[in-house]
Amino acid sequence: MSLFEDFVVYLCSSPTALLGVVALLLVLHLVSKSFTSQEYRKVPPGPRPLPLLGNLLQLDLKRPYITLCELSKKHGSVFTVYFGTNKVVVLAGYRAVKEALVSYAEEFGDRDVLPIFNDLNRGHGILFANGESWKEMRRFALTTLRDFGMGKRLSEHKILEECHHLIQEFEKHEGMPFDTACPVNHATSNIISAIVYGSRFEYNDPRFKNMVRRANENVRIVGSASIQLYNMFPRLVSWIKNRQLLLKNLVMIVRDVKELMMHLKETLNPDFCRGLVDCFLIRELKEEDSCVKDTHYNENNLIFTVTNLFSAGTDTTATTLRWGLLFMAKYPHIQDQVQEELSRVVGSRQIQVDDRKNLPYTDAVIHETQRLASIVPMAIPHKTSRDVTFQGFFIKEGTTVFPLLTSVLHDESEWESPNSFNPSHFLDKEGQFIRRDAFMPFSAGRRVCLGESLAKMELFLFFTTLLQHFRFTPPPGVPEEELDLTPAVGFTLNPTPHELCAVSRQ
């Protein structure tokens, strides 16, 4: 039975809910002219919505980004869709997204906090907050992450240390097929953990394993069709199982973070910061001593800043790295060229960040992995901070905006072969690496990913070190062409569960 059918059955079994829907339909019918009539100011076009349902019947809730890309071909680069009764303006293609997020950074810079994100973050932290609290927490996080070496030598040392542990995990499988998800997730999670908490975790630490599992599970579930339905009708379908699982995970995540914070608080040395949590606690004490009113340095902001960084720092980098390894197994001729370049330029010594400039083909492969995988296809929703006229269309203050990042990374007017894995997108005629303006996997503007420099360093060092040590192949008997590149359903696009062989090259 489909989600829509489940919804209908629920309404039929609940007279109160059914009466509420009928009343809402009557009201919507009376004001339906607002959907169809042209205002005195030109609004973005779009498919005609139905009362209550909006364009729900035209959307694939499991993969809405595909539907929205298709709709953009008919309605243009700036168009309107209705997720239920919620009006959404979609920005498609490089030019529209770049202009909105960069040239109109203030107007399109607010975060639209969907019901599920409000349930999980309660307006605290960085990713799903607005106003002065968001500004202060983002500023604090950026400053502190830089102080702890984000994108610098200190981070490089942490990543290279973690590369050693990850290699050991891969070697345990002795060339036999295994799922790369857990070890890769643990490795990337340890980088952000070392920066946030001041130390890494052992891969077999039960609490650490559960923290990573819950974070990844929440990212996956948030992108499910049932949660999309909840975001449209939060009062009607708050009972859905996936929402209850998200809230249950949240309770356990907060418990773990509080326990780790308590230990750090008990051993805090104001003269020596081990990580971001220490810096926050010291700042909190200073604000208390100064009797600062309405301080943003409180327990809730610390908890949700940490959980935001932990989830984002684990899932996105690990997902991209797993796509990279899958592409190498899928396209062995490209893996050959990467490994030839690594052998010629680096040899058997430890790879360093400074090697990147001498590894143009490898760098191009990493960028092409990010482009084609397009792991955050719709970005995190934005909201207009004021009325704005954009590309000739009037968009009201408070309108939800989806910058369709996947339409940028697959823009046919910007990429020679947008739907194929082609490292030449990032190489000139002489084989040297070139930057492309339409390469925007980290978004842009006020809400650009604050961990971009760290993620770039992680991807380069993890990917090259693994390719230096292993040959990645499909399981025995599985041809390369049978490796499935269809992404799994989720808020970020992970590869479908699969196994690879990591055959030692030593």
C-alpha positions as CSV (number, residue, x, y, z in Angstrom):
1,M,0.0,0.0,0.0
2,S,1.4,3.4,-1.0
3,L,1.9,6.3,1.4
4,F,-1.0,8.2,-0.2
5,E,-3.3,5.2,0.3
6,D,-2.2,5.0,3.9
7,F,-3.1,8.6,4.3
8,V,-6.5,8.1,2.8
9,V,-7.1,5.1,5.1
10,Y,-6.1,7.2,8.1
11,L,-8.5,10.0,7.2
12,C,-11.4,7.5,6.7
13,S,-10.7,6.0,10.2
14,S,-10.6,9.4,11.9
15,P,-13.8,11.5,11.6
16,T,-12.2,14.5,13.2
17,A,-9.3,14.5,10.7
18,L,-11.7,13.9,7.8
19,L,-13.9,16.9,8.9
20,G,-10.8,19.0,9.2
21,V,-9.7,18.1,5.7
22,V,-13.2,18.8,4.2
23,A,-13.3,22.2,5.9
24,L,-9.8,23.0,4.6
25,L,-10.8,22.0,1.1
26,L,-13.8,24.4,1.3
27,V,-11.6,27.2,2.4
28,L,-9.0,26.5,-0.3
29,H,-11.8,26.4,-2.9
30,L,-12.8,29.9,-1.9
31,V,-9.3,31.2,-2.2
32,S,-8.3,29.1,-5.1
33,K,-8.1,32.2,-7.3
34,S,-4.8,33.0,-5.5
35,F,-3.4,29.9,-7.2
36,T,-4.5,30.8,-10.7
37,S,-5.0,34.5,-11.1
38,Q,-2.1,36.8,-12.1
39,E,-1.2,39.3,-9.5
40,Y,-0.2,42.8,-10.5
41,R,3.3,41.6,-10.1
42,K,4.6,38.7,-12.3
43,V,5.1,35.6,-10.2
44,P,7.2,32.5,-11.2
45,P,5.1,30.2,-13.4
46,G,4.6,26.5,-12.6
47,P,2.2,23.5,-12.9
48,R,-1.4,24.1,-11.8
49,P,-1.8,22.9,-8.3
50,L,-4.8,21.1,-6.8
51,P,-6.5,22.4,-3.6
52,L,-4.8,20.9,-0.5
53,L,-2.6,18.5,-2.5
54,G,-0.8,21.2,-4.5
55,N,1.4,19.4,-7.0
56,L,1.8,16.3,-4.9
57,L,0.5,14.0,-7.6
58,Q,3.2,15.2,-10.0
59,L,6.1,14.8,-7.6
60,D,8.1,11.7,-6.9
61,L,8.5,12.1,-3.1
62,K,11.4,9.6,-2.9
63,R,13.4,11.5,-5.5
64,P,11.8,15.0,-5.9
65,Y,14.9,16.4,-7.5
66,I,14.3,14.4,-10.6
67,T,10.7,15.6,-10.9
68,L,11.8,19.2,-10.4
69,C,14.5,19.0,-13.0
70,E,11.9,17.7,-15.5
71,L,9.5,20.5,-14.6
72,S,12.2,23.1,-15.1
73,K,12.5,22.0,-18.8
74,K,8.9,23.1,-19.2
75,H,8.5,26.1,-16.8
76,G,12.0,27.6,-16.9
77,S,14.8,28.2,-14.4
78,V,12.6,30.0,-11.9
79,F,9.3,28.3,-11.3
80,T,6.7,27.6,-8.6
81,V,5.5,24.3,-7.2
82,Y,3.2,23.5,-4.3
83,F,4.2,20.8,-1.8
84,G,0.7,20.4,-0.4
85,T,-0.3,23.9,0.5
86,N,3.3,25.1,0.8
87,K,4.5,27.3,-2.0
88,V,8.0,26.7,-3.1
89,V,10.1,28.6,-5.7
90,V,12.6,26.3,-7.4
91,L,15.8,27.7,-8.9
92,A,17.3,25.5,-11.7
93,G,20.5,25.7,-13.6
94,Y,23.8,27.4,-13.0
95,R,22.9,30.9,-13.9
96,A,19.7,31.1,-11.7
97,V,21.2,29.4,-8.7
98,K,24.5,31.3,-8.8
99,E,22.7,34.7,-9.2
100,A,20.3,34.0,-6.4
101,L,22.8,32.7,-3.8
102,V,25.7,35.1,-4.6
103,S,24.3,38.3,-6.3
104,Y,21.2,38.2,-4.1
105,A,22.8,36.6,-1.1
106,E,20.9,38.6,1.5
107,E,17.5,38.1,-0.1
108,F,17.9,34.4,-0.5
109,G,20.1,33.8,2.6
110,D,17.6,32.7,5.2
111,R,17.0,29.1,6.1
112,D,13.5,27.6,5.7
113,V,13.2,25.3,8.7
114,L,10.9,22.5,7.6
115,P,8.7,20.9,10.3
116,I,11.0,17.8,10.7
117,F,14.1,20.0,11.1
118,N,12.3,22.1,13.7
119,D,11.5,18.9,15.5
120,L,15.1,17.8,15.5
121,N,16.9,21.1,16.1
122,R,14.4,23.4,17.8
123,G,15.9,26.5,16.3
124,H,19.4,25.9,17.8
125,G,22.7,25.1,16.2
126,I,23.9,26.1,12.7
127,L,22.2,24.3,9.9
128,F,18.6,24.9,10.7
129,A,18.6,28.2,12.4
130,N,18.2,31.9,11.5
131,G,18.7,35.3,13.0
132,E,21.4,36.4,15.5
133,S,21.7,32.9,17.1
134,W,22.6,31.4,13.7
135,K,25.0,34.3,12.9
136,E,26.8,33.9,16.2
137,M,27.0,30.1,16.1
138,R,28.3,30.1,12.5
139,R,30.9,32.8,13.2
140,F,32.0,30.9,16.3
141,A,32.2,27.5,14.5
142,L,34.1,29.0,11.5
143,T,36.6,30.8,13.8
144,T,37.1,27.7,16.0
145,L,37.4,25.2,13.1
146,R,40.1,27.4,11.6
147,D,41.9,27.7,14.9
148,F,42.0,23.9,15.0
149,G,43.5,23.7,11.5
150,M,40.5,23.2,9.2
151,G,42.2,23.0,5.8
152,K,45.7,23.5,7.2
153,R,48.6,21.4,8.3
154,L,47.1,20.4,11.6
155,S,44.1,18.9,9.8
156,E,46.3,17.2,7.3
157,H,48.1,15.4,10.2
158,K,44.8,14.2,11.6
159,I,43.6,12.9,8.3
160,L,46.8,11.1,7.5
161,E,46.7,9.4,10.9
162,E,43.1,8.3,10.1
163,C,44.2,7.1,6.7
164,H,46.5,4.6,8.5
165,H,43.6,3.2,10.5
166,L,41.3,3.0,7.5
167,I,43.9,1.1,5.5
168,Q,44.1,-1.4,8.4
169,E,40.3,-1.9,8.3
170,F,40.4,-2.5,4.5
171,E,43.3,-5.0,4.9
172,K,41.3,-7.1,7.3
173,H,39.1,-8.3,4.4
174,E,42.1,-9.7,2.5
175,G,40.8,-8.8,-0.9
176,M,37.4,-10.4,-0.3
177,P,34.1,-8.4,-1.0
178,F,32.9,-6.1,1.8
179,D,30.6,-3.1,2.2
180,T,32.8,0.1,2.5
181,A,30.1,2.1,4.3
182,C,31.0,1.5,7.9
183,P,34.8,1.9,7.8
184,V,34.6,5.0,5.6
185,N,31.9,6.5,7.8
186,H,34.0,5.9,10.9
187,A,37.1,7.4,9.3
188,T,35.4,10.6,8.2
189,S,33.5,10.9,11.5
190,N,36.8,10.6,13.4
191,I,38.1,13.7,11.7
192,I,35.3,16.0,12.8
193,S,35.3,14.2,16.2
194,A,39.0,15.0,16.7
195,I,38.2,18.7,15.9
196,V,35.0,18.9,18.0
197,Y,35.9,16.7,21.0
198,G,39.7,16.9,20.8
199,S,40.2,13.1,20.2
200,R,39.3,10.3,17.8
201,F,37.4,7.1,18.7
202,E,38.3,3.5,18.1
203,Y,36.2,1.9,15.3
204,N,34.9,-0.8,17.6
205,D,33.8,1.7,20.4
206,P,30.1,0.8,20.9
207,R,29.0,4.4,21.6
208,F,30.9,5.7,18.6
209,K,29.4,3.1,16.3
210,N,25.9,4.0,17.5
211,M,26.6,7.7,17.2
212,V,27.6,7.3,13.5
213,R,24.8,4.8,12.8
214,R,22.1,7.1,14.2
215,A,23.5,10.2,12.4
216,N,23.6,8.4,9.1
217,E,20.2,6.8,9.7
218,N,18.6,10.2,10.4
219,V,20.1,11.7,7.2
220,R,18.6,8.9,5.2
221,I,15.2,9.0,6.8
222,V,14.8,12.7,6.5
223,G,14.8,12.2,2.7
224,S,12.1,9.5,2.8
225,A,8.7,10.0,1.2
226,S,6.9,9.7,4.5
227,I,8.9,12.6,5.9
228,Q,8.2,14.7,2.8
229,L,4.5,14.0,3.5
230,Y,4.9,15.0,7.1
231,N,6.6,18.3,6.1
232,M,3.5,19.1,4.0
233,F,0.9,18.0,6.6
234,P,2.6,18.1,10.0
235,R,-0.6,18.1,12.0
236,L,-2.2,15.3,10.1
237,V,0.6,12.8,9.8
238,S,2.7,13.3,12.9
239,W,2.1,9.7,13.8
240,I,4.2,8.2,11.0
241,K,6.8,5.6,12.0
242,N,9.8,7.4,10.4
243,R,9.2,10.6,12.4
244,Q,9.0,8.6,15.6
245,L,12.3,6.8,14.8
246,L,13.9,10.2,14.1
247,L,12.8,11.5,17.5
248,K,13.9,8.4,19.2
249,N,17.4,8.7,17.6
250,L,17.5,12.3,18.6
251,V,17.0,11.4,22.3
252,M,19.9,9.0,22.1
253,I,22.1,11.4,20.2
254,V,21.6,14.2,22.7
255,R,22.3,11.7,25.6
256,D,25.6,10.7,24.0
257,V,26.6,14.3,23.3
258,K,25.8,15.4,26.9
259,E,27.9,12.5,28.3
260,L,30.9,13.5,26.2
261,M,30.4,17.1,27.1
262,M,30.2,16.3,30.8
263,H,33.5,14.5,30.7
264,L,35.2,17.4,28.8
265,K,33.7,19.9,31.3
266,E,35.0,18.0,34.3
267,T,38.6,18.0,32.8
268,L,38.4,21.5,31.3
269,N,41.5,23.6,31.4
270,P,40.7,27.3,30.5
271,D,44.3,27.7,29.3
272,F,44.3,24.8,26.8
273,C,41.5,24.1,24.3
274,R,41.4,20.5,23.1
275,G,38.6,21.1,20.6
276,L,35.5,23.1,19.7
277,V,33.6,21.9,22.8
278,D,36.3,23.3,25.1
279,C,36.3,26.6,23.3
280,F,32.5,26.8,23.6
281,L,32.5,25.9,27.3
282,I,35.2,28.5,28.1
283,R,33.3,31.2,26.1
284,E,30.1,30.2,28.1
285,L,32.0,30.7,31.4
286,K,33.2,34.1,30.3
287,E,29.7,35.2,29.4
288,E,28.4,34.0,32.7
289,D,31.2,35.9,34.6
290,S,30.3,39.0,32.6
291,C,26.6,38.6,33.3
292,V,25.8,38.7,29.6
293,K,22.0,38.6,29.1
294,D,20.4,36.5,26.4
295,T,23.7,34.9,25.5
296,H,23.8,32.5,22.6
297,Y,26.4,30.4,24.4
298,N,24.1,28.0,26.1
299,E,23.8,24.2,26.4
300,N,21.2,23.8,23.6
301,N,23.3,25.7,21.1
302,L,26.3,23.7,22.0
303,I,24.5,20.4,21.7
304,F,23.0,21.1,18.3
305,T,26.1,22.8,16.9
306,V,28.0,19.7,17.7
307,T,25.3,17.3,16.3
308,N,25.1,19.5,13.1
309,L,28.9,19.3,12.6
310,F,29.0,15.6,13.5
311,S,26.3,14.6,11.0
312,A,27.4,16.9,8.2
313,G,31.1,16.1,8.7
314,T,30.4,12.4,8.7
315,D,27.8,11.8,6.0
316,T,28.7,14.0,3.1
317,T,32.4,13.3,2.9
318,A,31.9,9.6,3.5
319,T,29.2,9.4,0.8
320,T,31.4,11.2,-1.7
321,L,34.4,8.9,-1.0
322,R,32.2,5.8,-1.4
323,W,31.0,7.1,-4.7
324,G,34.6,7.6,-5.7
325,L,35.6,4.0,-4.9
326,L,32.5,2.7,-6.7
327,F,33.3,4.7,-9.8
328,M,36.9,3.3,-9.8
329,A,35.6,-0.2,-9.7
330,K,33.0,0.7,-12.4
331,Y,35.5,2.3,-14.7
332,P,38.8,0.4,-14.3
333,H,40.5,2.3,-17.2
334,I,40.1,5.5,-15.1
335,Q,41.4,3.8,-12.0
336,D,44.4,2.7,-14.1
337,Q,45.2,6.3,-15.0
338,V,44.8,7.5,-11.4
339,Q,47.2,4.8,-10.1
340,E,49.7,5.4,-12.9
341,E,49.8,9.1,-12.0
342,L,50.1,8.3,-8.3
343,S,53.0,5.9,-8.9
344,R,54.8,8.3,-11.2
345,V,54.5,11.4,-9.1
346,V,54.4,10.1,-5.5
347,G,55.6,6.5,-5.6
348,S,55.4,4.6,-2.3
349,R,55.9,7.6,0.1
350,Q,53.1,9.1,2.1
351,I,50.9,11.4,0.0
352,Q,50.7,15.1,1.1
353,V,48.3,17.9,0.3
354,D,51.0,19.7,-1.6
355,D,51.0,16.8,-4.1
356,R,47.6,17.9,-5.4
357,K,49.1,20.4,-7.8
358,N,51.2,17.7,-9.4
359,L,48.3,15.2,-9.7
360,P,45.9,17.0,-12.2
361,Y,44.2,13.8,-13.4
362,T,43.6,12.5,-9.9
363,D,42.3,15.9,-8.8
364,A,39.9,15.9,-11.9
365,V,38.6,12.5,-10.9
366,I,37.8,13.6,-7.4
367,H,36.0,16.7,-8.7
368,E,34.1,14.7,-11.3
369,T,33.0,12.3,-8.5
370,Q,31.6,15.2,-6.6
371,R,29.9,16.6,-9.7
372,L,28.3,13.4,-11.0
373,A,27.3,12.1,-7.6
374,S,25.6,15.4,-6.7
375,I,25.0,14.1,-3.2
376,V,22.9,17.0,-1.9
377,P,20.7,17.5,-5.0
378,M,18.3,20.1,-3.5
379,A,20.6,21.7,-1.0
380,I,19.0,22.6,2.3
381,P,15.9,24.7,1.7
382,H,16.3,28.5,1.7
383,K,13.8,31.2,2.4
384,T,13.5,34.8,1.2
385,S,14.3,37.3,3.9
386,R,12.4,40.1,2.1
387,D,10.3,40.8,-1.0
388,V,12.5,40.4,-4.1
389,T,12.2,40.8,-7.8
390,F,14.4,38.1,-9.4
391,Q,14.9,37.6,-13.1
392,G,11.7,39.5,-13.7
393,F,9.6,37.5,-11.2
394,F,8.2,38.8,-7.9
395,I,8.9,36.5,-4.9
396,K,7.4,37.4,-1.5
397,E,9.2,37.6,1.8
398,G,9.1,34.2,3.6
399,T,8.8,32.1,0.4
400,T,10.5,28.7,0.5
401,V,13.3,28.4,-2.1
402,F,14.9,25.2,-3.4
403,P,18.3,25.9,-5.1
404,L,18.4,22.8,-7.2
405,L,22.2,22.0,-7.0
406,T,21.9,18.9,-9.1
407,S,20.6,21.0,-12.0
408,V,23.8,23.1,-11.7
409,L,26.1,20.1,-11.6
410,H,24.3,18.5,-14.5
411,D,23.6,21.7,-16.5
412,E,23.7,20.8,-20.2
413,S,24.8,24.3,-21.0
414,E,27.8,24.1,-18.7
415,W,29.1,20.5,-19.0
416,E,30.1,18.7,-22.2
417,S,28.7,15.3,-21.1
418,P,26.7,16.1,-17.9
419,N,25.4,12.6,-17.3
420,S,28.6,10.7,-17.8
421,F,31.7,10.2,-15.6
422,N,34.2,12.3,-17.5
423,P,37.2,13.7,-15.7
424,S,38.0,15.7,-18.8
425,H,35.4,18.2,-17.5
426,F,38.2,19.5,-15.3
427,L,41.2,19.2,-17.6
428,D,42.5,21.5,-20.3
429,K,44.0,20.3,-23.7
430,E,47.4,19.9,-22.0
431,G,46.0,17.7,-19.3
432,Q,46.3,20.4,-16.6
433,F,43.5,20.8,-14.0
434,I,41.0,23.6,-14.5
435,R,38.4,25.1,-12.3
436,R,34.8,25.3,-13.5
437,D,32.4,28.0,-12.3
438,A,29.4,25.6,-12.4
439,F,31.1,23.3,-9.8
440,M,29.0,24.0,-6.8
441,P,28.7,20.9,-4.6
442,F,29.1,22.9,-1.5
443,S,26.4,25.4,-2.5
444,A,27.3,29.2,-2.4
445,G,26.5,32.5,-0.7
446,R,25.7,33.0,3.0
447,R,24.8,29.3,3.5
448,V,27.8,27.8,1.8
449,C,29.1,24.7,3.6
450,L,31.4,25.9,6.4
451,G,33.4,22.7,6.3
452,E,34.3,23.0,2.6
453,S,38.0,23.3,3.0
454,L,38.2,20.4,5.4
455,A,36.0,18.2,3.1
456,K,38.3,19.0,0.1
457,M,41.4,18.0,2.1
458,E,39.7,14.8,3.4
459,L,38.5,13.7,0.0
460,F,42.0,14.2,-1.6
461,L,44.0,12.5,1.1
462,F,41.6,9.6,1.8
463,F,41.0,8.9,-1.9
464,T,44.6,9.1,-3.0
465,T,45.9,7.0,-0.1
466,L,43.4,4.3,-0.7
467,L,44.1,4.2,-4.4
468,Q,47.8,4.1,-3.6
469,H,47.4,1.0,-1.5
470,F,44.5,-0.9,-3.1
471,R,43.0,-1.9,-6.4
472,F,39.1,-1.7,-6.2
473,T,37.1,-4.3,-8.2
474,P,33.6,-5.7,-8.2
475,P,33.0,-9.0,-6.3
476,P,34.2,-12.1,-8.2
477,G,31.9,-13.0,-11.1
478,V,30.3,-9.5,-11.2
479,P,31.1,-7.6,-14.4
480,E,31.9,-3.8,-14.0
481,E,28.8,-2.9,-16.1
482,E,26.6,-4.6,-13.5
483,L,27.7,-2.2,-10.7
484,D,24.6,-0.2,-9.9
485,L,25.0,3.6,-9.9
486,T,21.4,4.3,-8.9
487,P,21.5,6.3,-5.7
488,A,19.6,5.2,-2.6
489,V,16.8,7.3,-1.2
490,G,17.8,9.8,1.4
491,F,18.4,13.5,2.1
492,T,21.9,12.9,0.7
493,L,22.4,10.5,-2.2
494,N,24.4,7.5,-1.0
495,P,25.3,4.7,-3.4
496,T,22.9,1.7,-3.3
497,P,24.3,-0.8,-0.8
498,H,27.0,-2.8,-2.5
499,E,30.3,-4.6,-1.9
500,L,33.7,-4.1,-3.4
501,C,37.0,-5.9,-3.2
502,A,40.1,-3.9,-2.0
503,V,43.0,-5.8,-3.4
504,S,46.4,-4.9,-2.0
505,R,48.9,-3.3,-4.4
506,Q,51.9,-3.7,-2.1
